[in-house]
Amino acid sequence: MQENAPQAGVNDIVGIKNLEAEFDVELAKELAQAYLDDTDSIIEKMQAALDADDKEALRSSAHMLKGCSRALQAWKCEQASSLLESDARDGNMEFARNNFPDVVEAFTQTKAILQQYLLS
């Protein structure tokens, strides 16, 4: 990510208002909690796959995060993990290592927003 890029708004990172409109607040919060539960160790799995140079494990973890993020409308995380998945699928671990920090940043932002949302 570019250091001087404009800050994304909360709704650019996670479509909470869309989820609430599509379902309701209670179900949106259940989906947010499920996302956090399902993706709790995903970054560690990705890092381990990168450390082991395991393209398939990285692709699989990135694919899982992409799908979970898409379901929750966590667009920034979906886009970053999609790129990482492509890197791993194409066997380009150098690109994957370069793109991994973007996934970590997007996931960290998404996680913080969801945790705050669950407390509201």
C-alpha positions in Angstrom: 0.0 0.0 0.0 1.2 3.5 -0.7 2.1 5.4 2.4 0.5 8.6 1.2 -2.6 6.9 -0.1 -5.9 8.3 1.3 -7.2 6.6 4.4 -10.1 4.3 3.6 -13.3 4.9 5.4 -14.9 2.2 7.6 -17.5 1.4 4.9 -14.7 1.0 2.3 -13.1 -1.7 4.5 -16.2 -3.5 5.8 -19.7 -3.1 4.4 -21.4 -3.3 7.8 -24.3 -1.0 6.8 -24.9 -3.2 3.8 -25.0 -6.3 6.0 -27.4 -4.7 8.4 -29.6 -3.6 5.4 -29.4 -7.1 3.8 -30.1 -9.0 7.1 -30.5 -7.2 10.4 -28.2 -5.9 13.1 -28.4 -9.2 15.1 -27.5 -11.4 12.2 -24.8 -8.9 11.0 -23.2 -9.2 14.4 -23.4 -13.0 14.3 -21.6 -12.9 10.9 -19.0 -10.5 12.2 -18.3 -12.9 15.2 -18.2 -15.9 12.9 -15.7 -14.1 10.7 -13.4 -13.4 13.6 -13.7 -17.0 14.9 -13.1 -18.5 11.5 -10.1 -16.3 10.6 -8.5 -16.1 14.0 -5.2 -17.9 13.1 -5.2 -17.2 9.3 -2.3 -14.7 9.4 -0.1 -17.2 11.3 -1.0 -19.9 8.8 0.0 -17.7 5.9 3.3 -16.7 7.6 4.1 -20.4 8.3 3.3 -21.2 4.6 5.6 -18.4 3.4 8.3 -19.5 5.8 8.0 -23.1 4.5 7.8 -21.9 0.9 4.5 -23.9 0.8 2.6 -22.5 -2.2 -0.4 -24.7 -1.7 -0.9 -23.9 2.0 -0.5 -20.2 1.2 -3.0 -20.4 -1.7 -5.5 -22.3 0.5 -5.2 -19.9 3.4 -5.5 -16.9 1.1 -8.5 -18.5 -0.6 -10.2 -19.0 2.8 -9.6 -15.4 3.9 -10.8 -14.1 0.5 -14.1 -16.1 0.7 -14.8 -15.2 4.3 -14.0 -11.5 3.5 -16.3 -11.5 0.5 -19.2 -13.0 2.5 -18.8 -10.2 5.1 -18.2 -7.5 2.5 -14.7 -6.9 3.8 -13.6 -5.5 0.5 -10.1 -4.4 1.3 -9.2 -7.7 2.9 -10.8 -9.6 0.0 -8.8 -7.8 -2.6 -5.5 -8.2 -0.8 -6.0 -11.9 -0.1 -7.2 -12.5 -3.7 -3.9 -11.1 -4.9 -1.9 -13.2 -2.5 -3.9 -16.3 -3.6 -3.0 -15.5 -7.2 0.6 -15.1 -6.3 0.7 -18.5 -4.6 -1.3 -20.2 -7.4 1.1 -18.9 -9.9 4.1 -20.0 -7.8 5.4 -16.5 -7.4 6.5 -16.6 -3.8 8.6 -13.4 -4.1 5.5 -11.5 -5.1 3.6 -13.2 -2.3 6.1 -12.1 0.2 5.9 -8.6 -1.1 2.1 -8.6 -1.0 1.7 -10.3 2.4 2.1 -7.1 4.4 -1.0 -5.7 2.6 -3.0 -8.7 3.6 -1.9 -8.2 7.2 -2.8 -4.5 7.2 -6.2 -5.2 5.6 -7.0 -8.0 8.0 -5.8 -6.0 11.0 -8.1 -3.1 10.0 -11.0 -5.4 9.3 -10.6 -7.2 12.6 -10.4 -3.9 14.6 -13.5 -2.6 12.9 -15.4 -5.8 13.6 -14.3 -5.9 17.2 -15.5 -2.3 17.7 -18.8 -3.1 15.9 -19.4 -6.0 18.2 -19.0 -3.8 21.2 -21.5 -1.2 19.9 
